Amino acid sequence: MESNFCVNVKGVPMPKAFPEKAVRSALNYKAKPGEIYIATYPKCGTTWMHNIVLLILRKGKVSEDPLDFFLGCPFLEMVGADYVEESKAKVIKTHIPYYAIPYSDEAKYIYVARNPKDCCVSYYYHMKLLLPKDTDLSFDTFFDGFIDGSIGYGDYFDHLLEWYQHRNDKNVHFVTYENLKKDIRGEIMKISKFIGEEYEKSIVDDPTILENIVYYSSFDYMKKDTNRVMEMFLNADEIFKTRNLPDALIEMMKSTSKNRENKGSGNFVRKGIVGDWKNHFNEKQIKLLDEKTAEKTKNSDVMNLWKDI
C-alpha cells in the first residue's frame, strides 16, 4: 500500500524518508550467526532497547561518542546493508516485518511490543518531527493512516501478530514496553541471559553494572543525550560532515535538514509513559481502534499482554 506516508519496496510498506537504495539493500541483507536484532514496530521502545542491549554488551559503560547512537547499533534500513557488512555490527535495529526480516537460526531477535494506542500517539509525534516545517499533520489524519495501515511498515497488528507467533522460538526474546516500565531490572536480567550467560554472570558478579545499565538507559538520561544527538542530526551539525559515515545516513540527514530548515530541537525521546493516548483519542477514535483490535486479534490472545492497562 502506498500513501503520503509510505512507499512499497519489494512488498514492504517503507517510510518515504529513507533512501530507497538503503531500503532495498536492507531487504536483501542476509543475517549472520551471532548478530542480535532489535525488532519493533515503530515507536514501541526501539531506542530504549537499543541502549539496554549496548549497555549489557559493554558492561554498563556508556559511549562518549555522540554518533554512537547511529553507529553502535545501526538502523539497517536507514544506513543500508553495505555499512552493516563493513562495520561488522553485532547489534542491528530494524522495523522490518517478520516475513521480510533478514533471518538466521543462528542470529538472535529481541522484539519489543507496545500497546496500540500509545504506539499510535508516539508514532504521530515522530512523524511530525521528521516532516517539512510547513507540513501541518493533524492527529486525526495520522490516526486514519494508522487504522488503515497506510503508514511506514504497514499495519501495526500484522507486524505484532506475526512476531507474537514466534515469541517462544529459541532465538527470539519477546518483551513488552510496559513490562520494561514495570520491572526494568528484572527485564534487563532476562535480556542479558538471552544474549549470553556470560553477560548475565557479569551483572550477577558486579551489581553496579546493573545500576549503570538502568541509569544510562533511563528516560531522563535518554531525553538529554539521545535528543541532543537527534538535534545535531536533524540540523546537519558539522560532526556529521567530518566523519566517515554511511552514504545513506548522510543523504537522509541532508534531505531531512533541508526540509526542516532548522525548525527546532530533536524531541525524539518525548514522554516514555504508559497511557498518554488518553490525552489524544476522542470517543470515536477509541471505538474505531477497539473495533479494529477485536477484529484483527480475534484468533489470538495477544491483547492479554495489556489486560491490566
Short mmCIF file of the C-alpha atoms (twelve columns), coordinates in Angstrom:
data_MODEL
# 
_entry.id   MODEL 
# 
loop_
_atom_site.group_PDB 
_atom_site.id 
_atom_site.type_symbol 
_atom_site.label_atom_id 
_atom_site.label_alt_id 
_atom_site.label_comp_id 
_atom_site.label_asym_id 
_atom_site.label_seq_id 
_atom_site.Cartn_x 
_atom_site.Cartn_y 
_atom_site.Cartn_z 
_atom_site.pdbx_PDB_model_num 
ATOM 1   C CA . MET A 1   0.000   0.000   0.000  1 
ATOM 2   C CA . GLU A 2   1.377   3.406   -0.975 1 
ATOM 3   C CA . SER A 3   0.260   6.696   0.569  1 
ATOM 4   C CA . ASN A 4   1.530   10.098  1.648  1 
ATOM 5   C CA . PHE A 5   3.352   8.279   4.464  1 
ATOM 6   C CA . CYS A 6   4.942   5.278   2.765  1 
ATOM 7   C CA . VAL A 7   6.113   3.628   -0.444 1 
ATOM 8   C CA . ASN A 8   6.044   -0.055  -1.352 1 
ATOM 9   C CA . VAL A 9   9.504   -1.595  -1.714 1 
ATOM 10  C CA . LYS A 10  9.637   -5.310  -2.525 1 
ATOM 11  C CA . GLY A 11  6.198   -5.745  -0.986 1 
ATOM 12  C CA . VAL A 12  7.040   -3.934  2.258  1 
ATOM 13  C CA . PRO A 13  5.468   -0.522  3.091  1 
ATOM 14  C CA . MET A 14  8.535   1.599   3.886  1 
ATOM 15  C CA . PRO A 15  8.816   5.225   5.067  1 
ATOM 16  C CA . LYS A 16  9.347   7.661   2.202  1 
ATOM 17  C CA . ALA A 17  12.121  9.419   4.128  1 
ATOM 18  C CA . PHE A 18  14.556  6.504   3.816  1 
ATOM 19  C CA . PRO A 19  16.858  6.337   0.757  1 
ATOM 20  C CA . GLU A 20  15.445  3.616   -1.492 1 
ATOM 21  C CA . LYS A 21  18.871  2.112   -2.217 1 
ATOM 22  C CA . ALA A 22  19.447  1.597   1.520  1 
ATOM 23  C CA . VAL A 23  15.991  0.090   1.952  1 
ATOM 24  C CA . ARG A 24  16.454  -2.347  -0.927 1 
ATOM 25  C CA . SER A 25  19.844  -3.417  0.378  1 
ATOM 26  C CA . ALA A 26  18.339  -3.944  3.849  1 
ATOM 27  C CA . LEU A 27  15.619  -6.183  2.440  1 
ATOM 28  C CA . ASN A 28  18.301  -8.204  0.611  1 
ATOM 29  C CA . TYR A 29  20.629  -8.485  3.617  1 
ATOM 30  C CA . LYS A 30  21.432  -11.963 4.899  1 
ATOM 31  C CA . ALA A 31  21.553  -12.372 8.664  1 
ATOM 32  C CA . LYS A 32  24.772  -13.775 10.097 1 
ATOM 33  C CA . PRO A 33  25.426  -16.043 13.073 1 
ATOM 34  C CA . GLY A 34  25.911  -14.083 16.281 1 
ATOM 35  C CA . GLU A 35  24.068  -10.965 15.155 1 
ATOM 36  C CA . ILE A 36  21.485  -9.541  17.556 1 
ATOM 37  C CA . TYR A 37  18.465  -7.845  16.010 1 
ATOM 38  C CA . ILE A 38  16.285  -5.389  17.880 1 
ATOM 39  C CA . ALA A 39  12.986  -5.679  16.019 1 
ATOM 40  C CA . THR A 40  9.976   -3.473  16.681 1 
ATOM 41  C CA . TYR A 41  7.093   -1.720  15.040 1 
ATOM 42  C CA . PRO A 42  7.990   1.999   15.084 1 
ATOM 43  C CA . LYS A 43  7.776   3.804   18.425 1 
ATOM 44  C CA . CYS A 44  7.435   0.698   20.570 1 
ATOM 45  C CA . GLY A 45  10.680  1.038   22.511 1 
ATOM 46  C CA . THR A 46  13.383  0.651   19.862 1 
ATOM 47  C CA . THR A 47  15.741  3.290   21.234 1 
ATOM 48  C CA . TRP A 48  15.239  2.098   24.787 1 
ATOM 49  C CA . MET A 49  16.123  -1.493  23.878 1 
ATOM 50  C CA . HIS A 50  18.998  -0.291  21.681 1 
ATOM 51  C CA . ASN A 51  20.522  1.398   24.732 1 
ATOM 52  C CA . ILE A 52  19.840  -1.526  27.069 1 
ATOM 53  C CA . VAL A 53  21.469  -4.087  24.765 1 
ATOM 54  C CA . LEU A 54  24.573  -1.985  24.074 1 
ATOM 55  C CA . LEU A 55  24.977  -1.318  27.794 1 
ATOM 56  C CA . ILE A 56  24.703  -5.037  28.563 1 
ATOM 57  C CA . LEU A 57  27.376  -5.828  25.974 1 
ATOM 58  C CA . ARG A 58  29.583  -3.013  27.278 1 
ATOM 59  C CA . LYS A 59  29.041  -3.991  30.914 1 
ATOM 60  C CA . GLY A 60  27.360  -0.749  31.894 1 
ATOM 61  C CA . LYS A 61  29.795  1.602   30.170 1 
ATOM 62  C CA . VAL A 62  28.325  4.412   28.069 1 
ATOM 63  C CA . SER A 63  29.945  5.724   24.896 1 
ATOM 64  C CA . GLU A 64  31.221  9.308   24.802 1 
ATOM 65  C CA . ASP A 65  30.864  9.438   21.002 1 
ATOM 66  C CA . PRO A 66  27.769  11.455  20.004 1 
ATOM 67  C CA . LEU A 67  27.492  9.372   16.830 1 
ATOM 68  C CA . ASP A 68  27.319  6.089   18.734 1 
ATOM 69  C CA . PHE A 69  23.538  6.350   18.515 1 
ATOM 70  C CA . PHE A 70  23.789  5.796   14.745 1 
ATOM 71  C CA . LEU A 71  26.904  3.635   14.543 1 
ATOM 72  C CA . GLY A 72  26.881  1.469   17.680 1 
ATOM 73  C CA . CYS A 73  23.586  -0.142  16.737 1 
ATOM 74  C CA . PRO A 74  22.990  0.691   13.065 1 
ATOM 75  C CA . PHE A 75  19.436  1.073   11.813 1 
ATOM 76  C CA . LEU A 76  19.515  -1.418  8.939  1 
ATOM 77  C CA . GLU A 77  17.084  0.204   6.517  1 
ATOM 78  C CA . MET A 78  18.372  3.711   7.237  1 
ATOM 79  C CA . VAL A 79  22.115  3.114   6.821  1 
ATOM 80  C CA . GLY A 80  21.921  0.277   4.296  1 
ATOM 81  C CA . ALA A 81  23.399  -3.207  4.246  1 
ATOM 82  C CA . ASP A 82  26.838  -2.131  2.975  1 
ATOM 83  C CA . TYR A 83  27.599  -0.275  6.176  1 
ATOM 84  C CA . VAL A 84  26.355  -3.134  8.350  1 
ATOM 85  C CA . GLU A 85  28.591  -5.525  6.391  1 
ATOM 86  C CA . GLU A 86  31.649  -3.273  6.666  1 
ATOM 87  C CA . SER A 87  31.176  -2.379  10.317 1 
ATOM 88  C CA . LYS A 88  30.553  -5.999  11.348 1 
ATOM 89  C CA . ALA A 89  27.991  -4.630  13.799 1 
ATOM 90  C CA . LYS A 90  26.917  -7.097  16.475 1 
ATOM 91  C CA . VAL A 91  23.628  -5.329  17.250 1 
ATOM 92  C CA . ILE A 92  21.293  -4.164  14.473 1 
ATOM 93  C CA . LYS A 93  17.914  -2.499  14.824 1 
ATOM 94  C CA . THR A 94  15.067  -2.680  12.342 1 
ATOM 95  C CA . HIS A 95  11.325  -2.254  11.933 1 
ATOM 96  C CA . ILE A 96  11.141  -4.706  9.025  1 
ATOM 97  C CA . PRO A 97  8.218   -7.137  9.496  1 
ATOM 98  C CA . TYR A 98  8.992   -10.762 10.326 1 
ATOM 99  C CA . TYR A 99  8.123   -12.002 6.841  1 
ATOM 100 C CA . ALA A 100 10.849  -9.822  5.286  1 
ATOM 101 C CA . ILE A 101 13.466  -9.577  8.052  1 
ATOM 102 C CA . PRO A 102 16.976  -10.953 7.493  1 
ATOM 103 C CA . TYR A 103 16.697  -14.284 9.279  1 
ATOM 104 C CA . SER A 104 19.093  -16.924 10.560 1 
ATOM 105 C CA . ASP A 105 18.586  -19.625 13.165 1 
ATOM 106 C CA . GLU A 106 21.988  -18.586 14.486 1 
ATOM 107 C CA . ALA A 107 21.066  -14.920 14.949 1 
ATOM 108 C CA . LYS A 108 19.060  -13.602 17.906 1 
ATOM 109 C CA . TYR A 109 15.972  -11.393 17.784 1 
ATOM 110 C CA . ILE A 110 14.615  -9.168  20.548 1 
ATOM 111 C CA . TYR A 111 11.096  -7.984  19.794 1 
ATOM 112 C CA . VAL A 112 9.543   -5.147  21.799 1 
ATOM 113 C CA . ALA A 113 5.759   -4.748  21.665 1 
ATOM 114 C CA . ARG A 114 3.763   -1.757  22.903 1 
ATOM 115 C CA . ASN A 115 0.014   -1.286  23.322 1 
ATOM 116 C CA . PRO A 116 -1.515  0.033   20.080 1 
ATOM 117 C CA . LYS A 117 -2.968  3.271   21.425 1 
ATOM 118 C CA . ASP A 118 0.273   4.586   22.930 1 
ATOM 119 C CA . CYS A 119 2.172   3.372   19.865 1 
ATOM 120 C CA . CYS A 120 -0.158  5.391   17.620 1 
ATOM 121 C CA . VAL A 121 0.355   8.602   19.604 1 
ATOM 122 C CA . SER A 122 4.136   8.212   19.770 1 
ATOM 123 C CA . TYR A 123 4.368   7.418   16.050 1 
ATOM 124 C CA . TYR A 124 2.345   10.562  15.292 1 
ATOM 125 C CA . TYR A 125 4.819   12.813  17.110 1 
ATOM 126 C CA . HIS A 126 7.703   11.001  15.437 1 
ATOM 127 C CA . MET A 127 6.233   11.797  12.021 1 
ATOM 128 C CA . LYS A 128 5.743   15.443  12.971 1 
ATOM 129 C CA . LEU A 129 9.411   15.614  13.955 1 
ATOM 130 C CA . LEU A 130 10.625  14.444  10.536 1 
ATOM 131 C CA . LEU A 131 8.183   16.179  8.201  1 
ATOM 132 C CA . PRO A 132 8.969   19.516  6.491  1 
ATOM 133 C CA . LYS A 133 8.256   22.509  8.689  1 
ATOM 134 C CA . ASP A 134 5.352   23.723  6.537  1 
ATOM 135 C CA . THR A 135 3.557   20.375  6.821  1 
ATOM 136 C CA . ASP A 136 0.559   20.515  9.140  1 
ATOM 137 C CA . LEU A 137 -0.060  16.901  10.127 1 
ATOM 138 C CA . SER A 138 -3.058  16.542  12.413 1 
ATOM 139 C CA . PHE A 139 -3.502  13.633  14.780 1 
ATOM 140 C CA . ASP A 140 -6.823  12.846  13.056 1 
ATOM 141 C CA . THR A 141 -5.068  12.449  9.700  1 
ATOM 142 C CA . PHE A 142 -2.330  10.251  11.124 1 
ATOM 143 C CA . PHE A 143 -4.840  8.185   13.087 1 
ATOM 144 C CA . ASP A 144 -6.661  7.365   9.845  1 
ATOM 145 C CA . GLY A 145 -3.370  6.146   8.373  1 
ATOM 146 C CA . PHE A 146 -2.679  4.058   11.473 1 
ATOM 147 C CA . ILE A 147 -6.121  2.463   11.274 1 
ATOM 148 C CA . ASP A 148 -5.854  1.514   7.595  1 
ATOM 149 C CA . GLY A 149 -2.150  0.595   7.744  1 
ATOM 150 C CA . SER A 150 -1.091  3.153   5.138  1 
ATOM 151 C CA . ILE A 151 1.979   4.275   7.092  1 
ATOM 152 C CA . GLY A 152 5.605   3.166   7.182  1 
ATOM 153 C CA . TYR A 153 5.875   -0.584  7.955  1 
ATOM 154 C CA . GLY A 154 2.175   -1.087  7.363  1 
ATOM 155 C CA . ASP A 155 -0.447  -2.399  9.729  1 
ATOM 156 C CA . TYR A 156 0.516   -2.419  13.417 1 
ATOM 157 C CA . PHE A 157 -1.427  -5.616  14.142 1 
ATOM 158 C CA . ASP A 158 0.025   -7.559  11.221 1 
ATOM 159 C CA . HIS A 159 3.516   -6.672  12.456 1 
ATOM 160 C CA . LEU A 160 2.748   -7.575  16.068 1 
ATOM 161 C CA . LEU A 161 0.843   -10.794 15.405 1 
ATOM 162 C CA . GLU A 162 3.475   -12.322 13.156 1 
ATOM 163 C CA . TRP A 163 6.206   -11.769 15.736 1 
ATOM 164 C CA . TYR A 164 3.898   -12.923 18.543 1 
ATOM 165 C CA . GLN A 165 3.552   -16.285 16.793 1 
ATOM 166 C CA . HIS A 166 7.330   -16.678 17.139 1 
ATOM 167 C CA . ARG A 167 7.575   -15.464 20.752 1 
ATOM 168 C CA . ASN A 168 8.629   -18.903 22.002 1 
ATOM 169 C CA . ASP A 169 11.268  -19.564 19.343 1 
ATOM 170 C CA . LYS A 170 14.616  -20.297 20.966 1 
ATOM 171 C CA . ASN A 171 16.283  -17.359 19.209 1 
ATOM 172 C CA . VAL A 172 13.507  -14.841 19.922 1 
ATOM 173 C CA . HIS A 173 13.066  -12.826 23.129 1 
ATOM 174 C CA . PHE A 174 9.640   -11.169 23.235 1 
ATOM 175 C CA . VAL A 175 9.077   -8.344  25.720 1 
ATOM 176 C CA . THR A 176 6.576   -5.530  26.149 1 
ATOM 177 C CA . TYR A 177 7.326   -1.872  26.629 1 
ATOM 178 C CA . GLU A 178 5.005   -1.898  29.613 1 
ATOM 179 C CA . ASN A 179 6.904   -4.711  31.357 1 
ATOM 180 C CA . LEU A 180 10.127  -2.788  30.835 1 
ATOM 181 C CA . LYS A 181 8.457   0.126   32.640 1 
ATOM 182 C CA . LYS A 182 7.147   -2.132  35.398 1 
ATOM 183 C CA . ASP A 183 10.301  -4.123  36.192 1 
ATOM 184 C CA . ILE A 184 13.324  -2.765  34.359 1 
ATOM 185 C CA . ARG A 185 15.890  -4.618  36.471 1 
ATOM 186 C CA . GLY A 186 14.163  -7.957  36.085 1 
ATOM 187 C CA . GLU A 187 13.781  -7.485  32.340 1 
ATOM 188 C CA . ILE A 188 17.439  -6.463  31.946 1 
ATOM 189 C CA . MET A 189 18.460  -9.707  33.631 1 
ATOM 190 C CA . LYS A 190 16.274  -11.730 31.249 1 
ATOM 191 C CA . ILE A 191 17.700  -9.909  28.232 1 
ATOM 192 C CA . SER A 192 21.290  -10.383 29.412 1 
ATOM 193 C CA . LYS A 193 20.690  -14.132 29.834 1 
ATOM 194 C CA . PHE A 194 19.168  -14.308 26.356 1 
ATOM 195 C CA . ILE A 195 22.156  -12.510 24.831 1 
ATOM 196 C CA . GLY A 196 24.615  -14.799 26.578 1 
ATOM 197 C CA . GLU A 197 25.102  -16.337 30.007 1 
ATOM 198 C CA . GLU A 198 28.458  -14.574 30.381 1 
ATOM 199 C CA . TYR A 199 26.633  -11.218 30.315 1 
ATOM 200 C CA . GLU A 200 24.155  -12.362 32.935 1 
ATOM 201 C CA . LYS A 201 27.061  -13.604 35.074 1 
ATOM 202 C CA . SER A 202 28.933  -10.296 34.798 1 
ATOM 203 C CA . ILE A 203 25.887  -8.472  36.214 1 
ATOM 204 C CA . VAL A 204 25.397  -11.007 39.000 1 
ATOM 205 C CA . ASP A 205 29.073  -10.737 39.927 1 
ATOM 206 C CA . ASP A 206 29.043  -6.916  39.842 1 
ATOM 207 C CA . PRO A 207 25.641  -5.351  40.695 1 
ATOM 208 C CA . THR A 208 26.961  -1.862  39.837 1 
ATOM 209 C CA . ILE A 209 26.785  -2.914  36.182 1 
ATOM 210 C CA . LEU A 210 23.024  -3.363  36.508 1 
ATOM 211 C CA . GLU A 211 22.631  0.048   38.166 1 
ATOM 212 C CA . ASN A 212 24.654  1.679   35.390 1 
ATOM 213 C CA . ILE A 213 22.524  -0.007  32.726 1 
ATOM 214 C CA . VAL A 214 19.353  1.210   34.471 1 
ATOM 215 C CA . TYR A 215 20.712  4.764   34.777 1 
ATOM 216 C CA . TYR A 216 22.109  5.169   31.257 1 
ATOM 217 C CA . SER A 217 19.000  3.647   29.664 1 
ATOM 218 C CA . SER A 218 16.614  5.721   31.777 1 
ATOM 219 C CA . PHE A 219 14.266  8.150   30.070 1 
ATOM 220 C CA . ASP A 220 15.758  11.088  31.929 1 
ATOM 221 C CA . TYR A 221 19.187  10.245  30.560 1 
ATOM 222 C CA . MET A 222 17.940  9.414   27.050 1 
ATOM 223 C CA . LYS A 223 15.863  12.600  26.842 1 
ATOM 224 C CA . LYS A 224 19.039  14.550  27.421 1 
ATOM 225 C CA . ASP A 225 21.538  12.507  25.447 1 
ATOM 226 C CA . THR A 226 19.549  10.994  22.562 1 
ATOM 227 C CA . ASN A 227 17.597  14.185  21.897 1 
ATOM 228 C CA . ARG A 228 20.865  16.124  21.768 1 
ATOM 229 C CA . VAL A 229 22.238  13.769  19.119 1 
ATOM 230 C CA . MET A 230 18.994  13.813  17.122 1 
ATOM 231 C CA . GLU A 231 19.009  17.608  17.155 1 
ATOM 232 C CA . MET A 232 22.549  17.515  15.742 1 
ATOM 233 C CA . PHE A 233 21.377  15.121  13.028 1 
ATOM 234 C CA . LEU A 234 18.210  16.998  12.120 1 
ATOM 235 C CA . ASN A 235 20.093  20.290  11.922 1 
ATOM 236 C CA . ALA A 236 23.082  18.856  9.991  1 
ATOM 237 C CA . ASP A 237 25.698  19.518  12.657 1 
ATOM 238 C CA . GLU A 238 29.295  19.770  11.485 1 
ATOM 239 C CA . ILE A 239 30.226  16.493  13.191 1 
ATOM 240 C CA . PHE A 240 28.218  14.626  10.560 1 
ATOM 241 C CA . LYS A 241 30.315  16.240  7.842  1 
ATOM 242 C CA . THR A 242 33.706  15.377  9.280  1 
ATOM 243 C CA . ARG A 243 33.259  11.656  9.946  1 
ATOM 244 C CA . ASN A 244 33.249  8.665   7.633  1 
ATOM 245 C CA . LEU A 245 29.563  7.824   7.806  1 
ATOM 246 C CA . PRO A 246 27.251  5.642   5.690  1 
ATOM 247 C CA . ASP A 247 26.278  7.412   2.460  1 
ATOM 248 C CA . ALA A 248 22.612  6.673   3.084  1 
ATOM 249 C CA . LEU A 249 22.755  8.311   6.523  1 
ATOM 250 C CA . ILE A 250 24.362  11.446  5.052  1 
ATOM 251 C CA . GLU A 251 21.768  11.517  2.276  1 
ATOM 252 C CA . MET A 252 18.913  11.283  4.743  1 
ATOM 253 C CA . MET A 253 20.442  13.903  7.034  1 
ATOM 254 C CA . LYS A 254 20.791  16.398  4.187  1 
ATOM 255 C CA . SER A 255 17.265  15.776  2.966  1 
ATOM 256 C CA . THR A 256 15.691  15.978  6.411  1 
ATOM 257 C CA . SER A 257 17.712  19.024  7.422  1 
ATOM 258 C CA . LYS A 258 16.798  20.870  4.224  1 
ATOM 259 C CA . ASN A 259 13.120  20.090  4.637  1 
ATOM 260 C CA . ARG A 260 13.046  21.157  8.260  1 
ATOM 261 C CA . GLU A 261 15.048  24.363  7.845  1 
ATOM 262 C CA . ASN A 262 16.188  24.160  11.457 1 
ATOM 263 C CA . LYS A 263 12.649  24.116  12.772 1 
ATOM 264 C CA . GLY A 264 13.607  23.088  16.276 1 
ATOM 265 C CA . SER A 265 15.032  20.553  18.646 1 
ATOM 266 C CA . GLY A 266 15.057  16.819  18.115 1 
ATOM 267 C CA . ASN A 267 12.482  15.647  20.656 1 
ATOM 268 C CA . PHE A 268 12.984  12.059  19.575 1 
ATOM 269 C CA . VAL A 269 12.514  10.787  23.124 1 
ATOM 270 C CA . ARG A 270 9.326   12.534  24.185 1 
ATOM 271 C CA . LYS A 271 7.450   11.210  27.249 1 
ATOM 272 C CA . GLY A 272 8.042   7.488   27.576 1 
ATOM 273 C CA . ILE A 273 4.901   6.915   29.614 1 
ATOM 274 C CA . VAL A 274 2.030   4.449   29.526 1 
ATOM 275 C CA . GLY A 275 -1.429  5.903   28.894 1 
ATOM 276 C CA . ASP A 276 -0.630  9.125   27.013 1 
ATOM 277 C CA . TRP A 277 -3.213  8.057   24.419 1 
ATOM 278 C CA . LYS A 278 -5.922  9.258   26.806 1 
ATOM 279 C CA . ASN A 279 -4.808  12.826  26.088 1 
ATOM 280 C CA . HIS A 280 -5.267  12.416  22.334 1 
ATOM 281 C CA . PHE A 281 -8.025  9.959   21.417 1 
ATOM 282 C CA . ASN A 282 -11.634 11.106  21.115 1 
ATOM 283 C CA . GLU A 283 -14.520 8.709   21.723 1 
ATOM 284 C CA . LYS A 284 -14.925 7.894   18.034 1 
ATOM 285 C CA . GLN A 285 -11.235 7.047   17.686 1 
ATOM 286 C CA . ILE A 286 -11.309 4.839   20.778 1 
ATOM 287 C CA . LYS A 287 -14.281 2.971   19.305 1 
ATOM 288 C CA . LEU A 288 -12.645 2.594   15.879 1 
ATOM 289 C CA . LEU A 289 -9.347  1.278   17.235 1 
ATOM 290 C CA . ASP A 290 -11.083 -1.013  19.727 1 
ATOM 291 C CA . GLU A 291 -13.163 -2.474  16.894 1 
ATOM 292 C CA . LYS A 292 -10.098 -2.985  14.712 1 
ATOM 293 C CA . THR A 293 -8.218  -4.543  17.629 1 
ATOM 294 C CA . ALA A 294 -11.043 -7.001  18.250 1 
ATOM 295 C CA . GLU A 295 -11.250 -7.946  14.580 1 
ATOM 296 C CA . LYS A 296 -7.504  -8.343  13.977 1 
ATOM 297 C CA . THR A 297 -6.846  -10.287 17.187 1 
ATOM 298 C CA . LYS A 298 -9.973  -12.451 17.329 1 
ATOM 299 C CA . ASN A 299 -7.930  -15.621 16.839 1 
ATOM 300 C CA . SER A 300 -5.114  -14.641 19.203 1 
ATOM 301 C CA . ASP A 301 -4.612  -13.987 22.900 1 
ATOM 302 C CA . VAL A 302 -2.059  -11.260 22.159 1 
ATOM 303 C CA . MET A 303 -4.097  -8.492  23.786 1 
ATOM 304 C CA . ASN A 304 -3.747  -10.259 27.136 1 
ATOM 305 C CA . LEU A 305 -0.339  -8.597  27.148 1 
ATOM 306 C CA . TRP A 306 -2.152  -5.387  28.056 1 
ATOM 307 C CA . LYS A 307 -5.122  -6.669  30.040 1 
ATOM 308 C CA . ASP A 308 -4.055  -4.648  33.082 1 
ATOM 309 C CA . ILE A 309 -3.841  -1.258  31.380 1 
# 
